[in-house]
């Protein structure tokens, strides 16, 4: 199972556990529903019972396990919300990912990214507790030492901006990866704008 599929099944596992606890011994079936990924990525799982297996590979594809063989059906968001409302509400918010871009050889955000930065704060307002990691990156121009320093400075700029807007210093970590993790693979020495970035993960 892929990491995306495991993430998609996490909510289902929690929901099933709570549902089973509430139903107790009176329940003789288990329901498994594949939830959609927040970013739209495809996921799939295979559910096995005895000699039979059911593949769930579309959002809201579902199966119910009984004393007989498992049978597949198509669930809906309404069913998920009605059946697993309490379990879903108890889950922590999913991690959010943001990418901001910088001018060449600079710690200055592009004009578009300055505007996009506001979406980070909109997300933070929806969370009771935050844990933020800011990772700075560069393009492939320059030495490793130069890019390591520039990447860290870019991450520090964003960290400082978050703190100035009310994020506690203990809730945000900044690190630099230099040119080690290019978003767009290029030969050394190539100035690729999409590699000059910071990636922000909010959990």
C-alpha positions in Angstrom: 0.0 0.0 0.0 1.3 3.4 -0.9 1.9 6.1 1.8 -1.0 8.1 0.3 -3.3 5.0 0.7 -2.1 4.6 4.3 -3.0 8.2 5.0 -6.4 7.8 3.3 -7.2 4.8 5.4 -6.2 6.4 8.7 -9.5 8.1 9.1 -11.3 4.9 8.2 -9.4 2.9 10.8 -10.2 5.4 13.5 -13.8 5.5 12.5 -14.1 1.7 12.5 -12.5 1.4 15.9 -14.9 3.9 17.4 -17.9 2.5 15.6 -17.0 -1.0 16.9 -16.6 0.3 20.4 -20.0 1.9 20.3 -21.7 -1.0 18.7 -20.1 -3.7 21.0 -20.9 -7.3 20.5 -24.2 -6.5 18.7 -22.3 -5.6 15.6 -21.4 -8.4 13.3 -20.1 -6.4 10.3 -17.3 -4.0 9.6 -17.4 -1.3 7.0 -14.3 0.1 5.2 -14.6 3.2 3.1 -11.7 4.7 1.1 -11.7 8.5 1.7 -10.5 10.9 -0.9 -7.1 12.5 -0.5 -7.1 16.2 0.3 -4.8 17.0 -2.7 -6.7 14.7 -5.1 -4.0 12.1 -5.4 -5.3 8.6 -6.3 -5.2 5.9 -3.7 -6.1 2.2 -3.5 -6.3 -0.6 -0.9 -7.2 -4.2 -1.1 -9.4 -5.7 1.6 -9.1 -9.5 2.1 -11.5 -11.7 4.0 -10.9 -15.4 3.8 -10.2 -16.4 0.2 -11.9 -13.3 -1.4 -10.5 -9.8 -1.8 -12.1 -6.5 -2.8 -10.1 -3.7 -4.3 -11.1 -0.2 -3.4 -9.5 2.3 -5.8 -11.9 5.2 -6.1 -13.0 7.8 -3.5 -15.9 6.4 -1.4 -15.4 2.9 -2.8 -16.5 0.8 0.1 -16.9 -2.8 1.4 -18.7 -4.4 4.2 -17.3 -7.5 5.9 -19.8 -10.0 7.2 -19.8 -13.6 8.1 -20.2 -14.2 4.4 -17.8 -12.9 1.8 -17.1 -9.1 1.7 -19.2 -7.2 -0.8 -18.4 -3.9 -2.4 -20.5 -0.9 -2.8 -20.3 2.9 -3.5 -20.6 5.0 -0.3 -21.1 8.8 -0.2 -19.8 11.7 1.7 -23.2 12.0 3.4 -22.9 8.4 4.6 -19.4 9.0 5.9 -20.4 12.1 7.8 -23.6 10.5 9.2 -21.9 7.3 10.3 -18.5 8.5 11.4 -19.2 12.1 12.4 -17.8 11.8 15.9 -14.6 9.9 14.8 -13.9 12.3 12.0 -14.4 15.3 14.3 -11.8 13.8 16.8 -9.1 13.6 14.2 -6.4 16.3 14.0 -6.5 18.4 10.9 -4.5 17.1 7.9 -1.1 18.6 7.2 -1.2 21.5 4.7 1.7 22.2 2.3 2.6 25.6 0.8 5.4 26.6 -1.6 6.6 30.1 -1.9 9.2 31.3 -4.5 12.1 33.8 -4.3 13.8 36.2 -6.7 17.1 35.0 -8.0 20.0 35.1 -5.5 17.7 36.8 -3.0 15.7 36.4 0.2 12.9 38.4 -1.3 9.7 36.6 -2.2 8.3 37.1 -5.7 5.2 39.3 -5.9 2.9 36.3 -6.5 4.3 34.5 -3.5 3.9 37.5 -1.2 0.2 37.3 -2.0 0.2 33.5 -1.7 1.7 33.8 1.8 -1.6 35.0 3.1 -3.1 31.6 2.5 -0.7 30.2 5.1 -2.2 32.5 7.8 -5.7 31.6 6.7 -4.9 28.0 7.3 -3.4 28.7 10.7 -6.6 30.4 11.9 -8.4 27.1 11.4 -6.0 25.1 13.7 -6.1 25.0 17.5 -2.5 23.7 17.7 0.2 24.2 15.1 3.5 22.6 14.3 5.3 24.3 11.3 8.4 23.3 9.4 9.9 25.7 6.9 12.4 24.2 4.5 14.5 26.6 2.3 15.8 25.6 -1.1 17.9 27.1 -3.9 18.5 26.6 -7.6 21.7 24.9 -8.9 23.7 28.1 -9.4 26.7 28.6 -7.0 28.6 26.5 -4.6 27.1 24.1 -2.0 28.2 26.4 0.8 26.7 29.4 -0.8 23.4 27.7 -1.4 23.2 26.1 2.0 23.5 29.6 3.6 21.0 31.2 1.1 18.5 28.4 1.7 18.7 28.8 5.5 18.3 32.5 5.2 15.2 32.1 3.1 13.7 29.7 5.6 14.6 32.1 8.4 12.9 35.0 6.7 9.7 33.0 6.5 10.0 31.8 10.1 10.5 35.4 11.3 7.4 36.5 9.3 5.3 33.8 10.8 6.5 34.7 14.3 5.7 38.4 13.7 2.2 37.4 12.8 1.7 35.6 16.1 3.1 32.1 15.7 5.0 31.0 18.9 8.8 30.6 18.4 8.6 27.1 19.7 6.0 26.1 17.0 8.1 26.8 13.9 11.4 25.3 12.8 13.5 26.5 9.9 16.0 24.4 8.0 17.9 24.8 4.7 18.5 22.2 2.1 20.5 24.2 -0.4 20.4 22.7 -3.9 20.1 19.1 -2.7 16.4 18.7 -3.4 15.7 20.4 -6.7 12.0 20.6 -7.5 12.9 20.7 -11.2 16.0 18.6 -11.9 18.6 20.6 -13.7 22.3 20.4 -14.4 24.6 22.2 -12.0 24.7 25.9 -12.7 21.2 26.3 -14.2 19.0 29.1 -12.7 15.6 27.5 -12.5 13.0 29.8 -10.8 10.9 27.0 -9.5 13.8 25.7 -7.4 14.2 29.0 -5.6 11.6 28.3 -2.9 10.6 27.5 0.6 8.3 24.7 1.4 6.0 25.1 4.5 4.4 22.2 6.2 1.7 23.0 8.7 0.5 20.2 11.0 
